[in-house]
Amino acid sequence: MPIKVLIVDDSALIRKLLTEVINSKHGLTVVGAAPDPLIAREMIKSLQPDVITLDVEMPKMDGLDFLEKLMRLRPMPVIMVSSLTEKGSDIALRALELGAVDFVTKPKMDISKGLKEYTEEITEKIRAAARAKVRPRPSIIVEQRHSADAVLPSISNHITTTEKLIIIGASTGGTEALKEVLIHMPPDCPGILIAQHMPEAFTNAFARRLDGLCQIAVKEAVHGERVLPGHAYIAPGHSHLLLKRSGANYVTELNQGPPVNRHRPSVDVLFRSAANYAGKNVIGVILTGMGKDGATGMLEMKQAGAYNFAQDEASCVVFGMPKEAISAGGVDEVVPLKDIASRVLNHLKSLGTRAFRV
């Protein structure tokens, strides 16, 4: 049976183009196209779609209001369609918090040509969404940065934080998974480098959102900055993020080389650089996501002496990336999302106070 898709967008042009793109792929079929959420609500009842693509800003009912009601009353896979604007990125990130599986971005110029160039991305995400575990996700409320103290204690006097690093890769479902991990990290945790598959206009807004929730400082990575304890660095959507050494310090490198595994930033690129420059100083984590990006790099980290965690299938939105990393032999522990932060910190504590140097 083909995957049935309902398009919800106030633009007749977008509805037409998305229909053409989706129907051009085997195993996908557009069963309807609604200009607003009120019409979409009736079409959902009658057409029983498997996946919905949902515009962010629409008349009669805001896309977020509709999504919130939908995920409360009839949870189902939703892919947000958003413009590449700062406002659009903030709204799309809020949509992910409410339970949307993923998002695609509308091209700024020449919409017809741009959407056709995104055919593979759009249809791949629809296929992944159809397999995703969808559940309402209540927002995690953190009153202030220091409130995380009650969840996990500081790890001072347990490890030498300046020598160890936490390296994380994620894709579909990763924005909420990363939040779940990072809000539990104490301010003296090792430096954290993150590759999350995300468009360029979204990564800075995502970093700012996390920075307001976490004890640690979270920022979009820039080229050549020193990696500091208590800081997380998110790869910008336009570049690969790599770990390098400069004397005794770890530093970041941004690289606009070609996509790897069809992604830039690529998890494999970050993981391989961590294997090369940090080796046994690394604790690796691979979270929910479609595809196999990160599997080869995680194995290389393990072979270099890293200790690696993968999110378990039950807590993943899409189990693709963790599954591939486990199959490749690069994972030491498979852990539910809610336990990853504590397991990482407990592993660091178990290493004692010795300085681990490359």
C-alpha positions in Angstrom: 0.0 0.0 0.0 1.3 3.5 -0.8 1.9 6.0 1.9 -1.0 8.4 1.8 -0.1 12.1 2.2 -2.3 15.1 3.0 -0.9 18.5 2.1 -2.0 21.5 4.2 -0.8 24.9 2.8 -2.5 28.1 2.0 -0.5 28.6 -1.2 -2.1 27.0 -4.2 1.3 26.9 -5.9 2.9 25.0 -3.0 0.0 22.6 -2.9 0.4 22.0 -6.6 4.1 21.6 -6.6 4.2 19.4 -3.5 1.6 17.2 -5.1 3.7 16.8 -8.3 6.8 16.0 -6.3 5.2 13.5 -4.0 3.2 11.7 -6.7 6.4 11.4 -8.8 7.8 8.9 -6.4 6.8 5.2 -6.2 5.0 4.2 -3.1 3.8 7.8 -2.2 0.4 9.3 -3.1 -1.2 12.6 -2.3 -4.8 11.9 -1.2 -5.7 15.5 -0.6 -4.6 19.1 -0.4 -6.2 21.6 2.1 -5.8 25.4 2.0 -6.3 25.7 5.8 -6.5 23.6 9.0 -10.3 23.7 9.2 -10.7 22.0 5.9 -7.7 19.7 6.7 -9.5 18.6 9.9 -12.4 17.2 7.8 -10.1 15.7 5.2 -8.2 13.8 7.9 -11.4 12.2 9.1 -12.4 11.1 5.6 -9.1 10.4 3.9 -7.1 8.8 6.8 -3.7 10.0 5.6 -0.5 8.4 6.9 1.5 11.6 6.9 0.6 15.3 6.8 2.8 18.2 5.5 1.8 21.3 7.4 2.5 24.9 6.6 3.5 27.1 9.5 1.6 30.3 8.9 -2.0 29.9 7.5 -5.3 31.7 7.7 -8.2 30.7 10.0 -6.0 28.8 12.3 -2.2 29.0 13.0 -0.2 25.9 12.0 1.0 25.5 15.6 -2.4 25.7 17.1 -3.6 23.1 14.7 -0.6 20.9 15.4 -1.1 21.1 19.1 -4.8 20.1 18.8 -3.9 17.3 16.3 -1.2 15.8 18.5 -3.5 15.9 21.5 -6.6 14.4 19.9 -5.2 12.3 17.0 -1.4 12.0 17.1 0.1 11.3 13.6 3.2 12.0 11.6 3.5 15.6 10.6 6.2 17.3 8.6 6.3 21.1 8.9 6.9 23.2 5.8 8.6 26.5 6.8 10.2 29.5 5.2 13.9 30.1 5.7 13.5 33.1 8.1 14.4 33.6 11.7 10.8 33.8 12.6 10.0 30.7 10.6 12.8 28.8 12.2 11.7 29.6 15.7 8.1 28.5 14.9 9.3 25.3 13.2 11.4 24.5 16.3 8.4 25.0 18.5 6.5 22.7 16.2 9.1 20.0 16.8 8.6 20.4 20.5 4.8 19.9 20.0 5.4 16.6 18.2 6.1 17.2 14.5 8.5 14.6 13.1 10.5 16.8 10.9 10.5 19.9 8.7 11.4 21.0 5.2 12.2 24.5 4.1 10.5 26.5 1.3 13.1 28.0 -1.1 13.4 31.7 -1.0 13.7 32.2 -4.8 12.1 30.3 -7.7 9.9 28.1 -5.6 9.0 25.8 -8.5 12.6 25.0 -9.3 13.6 24.9 -5.6 11.0 22.4 -4.6 11.8 20.1 -7.4 15.5 20.2 -6.3 14.3 19.1 -2.8 12.4 16.1 -4.2 14.7 13.6 -2.6 14.7 15.3 0.8 11.0 15.8 0.9 10.1 12.3 -0.1 12.7 10.7 2.1 11.4 12.5 5.1 7.8 11.5 4.2 8.9 7.8 4.1 10.7 8.2 7.5 7.7 10.0 9.0 5.4 7.2 8.0 7.6 4.8 10.1 8.1 7.2 13.0 6.9 6.6 16.5 4.6 9.6 17.1 3.6 10.7 20.5 2.7 14.0 22.1 5.8 15.5 23.6 5.1 17.9 26.5 7.6 20.7 26.7 10.3 20.3 29.4 10.0 23.2 31.7 13.2 24.5 33.3 12.7 27.5 35.5 16.3 28.7 35.2 19.7 27.3 34.3 20.6 26.2 37.8 17.3 24.2 38.3 19.1 21.2 36.6 21.1 20.8 39.8 18.3 18.9 41.3 18.3 16.4 38.4 22.0 15.6 38.2 24.7 16.7 40.5 27.9 18.6 39.5 30.7 16.2 38.6 33.5 18.4 39.9 36.3 16.3 41.6 35.2 13.2 39.7 36.8 13.8 36.3 39.2 16.0 34.6 36.7 17.8 32.4 39.2 19.7 30.2 40.6 16.5 28.8 37.4 14.6 28.0 34.8 15.4 25.2 31.2 14.4 24.5 30.5 14.0 20.8 26.9 13.7 19.7 25.2 13.0 16.3 21.4 13.2 15.6 18.9 13.7 12.8 15.1 13.2 12.6 13.7 13.7 16.1 17.0 14.9 17.3 16.1 18.4 18.4 13.9 17.1 21.2 16.4 14.3 22.0 19.3 16.7 22.3 17.2 18.9 24.6 16.5 15.9 26.8 20.3 15.1 27.0 21.7 18.7 27.3 19.3 20.0 30.0 20.7 17.4 32.4 24.4 18.3 31.8 26.0 20.2 34.8 28.1 23.3 34.2 31.4 21.5 34.7 30.7 18.8 32.2 33.2 18.2 29.3 32.9 20.2 26.1 30.2 18.9 23.8 30.3 18.9 20.0 27.1 18.2 18.1 26.2 17.4 14.5 22.4 17.7 14.0 21.0 17.5 10.5 19.3 20.9 10.2 19.0 23.7 7.6 21.3 26.7 7.9 18.7 29.2 9.0 17.6 26.9 11.9 20.8 26.0 13.8 21.4 29.4 15.4 17.8 29.6 16.6 18.0 26.1 17.9 21.2 26.8 19.8 19.7 29.9 21.4 16.6 28.0 22.4 18.8 25.3 24.2 21.0 27.9 25.7 18.0 29.4 27.5 17.0 26.0 28.9 20.4 24.5 29.9 22.9 25.0 32.7 25.7 24.7 30.2 26.3 27.4 27.5 25.0 26.3 24.1 26.0 28.0 20.9 26.3 27.6 17.1 29.9 26.7 16.5 32.3 29.1 14.8 35.6 28.3 13.1 38.7 28.1 15.3 37.2 28.5 18.8 38.6 26.6 21.7 36.3 23.8 23.1 35.6 24.6 26.7 34.1 22.6 29.5 30.4 23.5 30.2 29.9 24.4 26.6 28.0 22.7 23.7 28.8 23.6 20.1 26.2 22.9 17.4 27.4 22.5 13.8 25.9 25.3 11.7 23.7 24.2 8.9 26.0 25.3 6.2 29.2 23.5 7.3 30.7 20.3 8.6 32.0 20.6 12.2 35.3 18.9 12.9 37.4 18.6 16.1 41.1 19.6 15.9 44.0 20.2 18.2 45.9 23.4 18.7 48.7 22.7 21.1 47.2 21.4 24.3 43.7 22.6 23.4 40.8 21.2 21.4 39.4 23.6 18.8 36.6 23.6 16.3 37.0 23.6 12.5 34.2 24.4 10.0 34.5 23.0 6.6 32.2 23.5 3.6 33.3 20.4 1.7 30.8 18.3 -0.2 28.0 16.6 1.7 28.8 13.2 3.2 26.0 10.7 3.3 24.0 13.5 1.6 24.4 15.7 4.7 26.3 18.8 5.6 26.9 18.9 8.5 27.6 15.2 8.6 27.8 13.1 11.8 30.4 10.8 10.2 32.7 13.8 9.5 32.5 15.0 13.2 32.9 11.5 14.6 35.9 10.7 12.4 37.6 13.9 13.4 37.0 13.0 17.1 38.5 9.6 16.5 41.6 11.2 14.9 42.2 14.0 17.4 40.7 12.8 20.7 40.6 9.0 20.6 40.1 7.5 24.0 39.1 10.9 25.4 35.8 10.7 23.7 32.4 9.7 24.9 30.2 9.3 21.7 26.4 9.5 21.5 24.2 8.7 18.5 20.6 9.7 18.8 17.4 9.2 16.8 17.6 9.8 13.0 17.0 8.3 9.6 19.7 6.8 7.5 23.2 5.6 8.4 25.2 8.8 8.9 27.5 8.4 11.9 27.7 4.6 11.8 31.2 4.4 10.2 32.5 7.3 12.3 31.2 5.8 15.5 33.0 2.6 14.8 36.2 4.6 14.1 35.8 6.3 17.5 35.4 3.0 19.2 38.5 1.6 17.5 40.4 4.7 18.7 39.4 4.0 22.3 36.1 6.0 22.7 33.2 4.7 24.7 29.9 5.0 22.8 26.2 5.2 23.6 23.2 4.7 21.2 19.6 5.7 21.9 17.4 2.6 22.1 14.7 1.8 19.5 11.7 2.3 21.9 12.6 6.0 22.6 13.7 6.9 19.0 11.4 8.8 16.6 13.4 7.0 13.9 15.8 4.2 14.8 17.8 4.3 11.6 21.1 5.9 12.7 21.4 4.2 16.1 20.5 0.9 14.5 23.2 1.2 11.8 25.8 2.2 14.4 24.9 -0.8 16.6 25.0 -3.1 13.5 28.4 -1.7 12.6 29.8 -2.7 16.0 30.6 0.9 17.2 28.3 1.0 20.2 29.1 0.0 23.8 25.7 0.6 25.4 22.2 1.0 24.1 20.2 3.3 26.4 16.7 4.9 26.6 16.8 8.6 25.9 15.8 9.5 29.4 18.9 7.7 30.8 21.6 8.9 28.3 22.8 11.9 30.3 23.1 10.0 33.5 24.8 7.1 31.9 27.3 9.4 30.2 28.1 11.2 33.4 28.3 8.0 35.4 30.8 6.6 32.9 32.9 9.8 33.2 32.9 9.5 37.0 34.0 5.9 36.7 37.1 7.0 34.9 38.4 8.8 38.1 40.5 11.8 38.3 43.3 10.8 36.0 44.2 13.1 33.1 43.5 11.4 29.8 45.6 12.8 27.1 45.9 11.9 23.4 
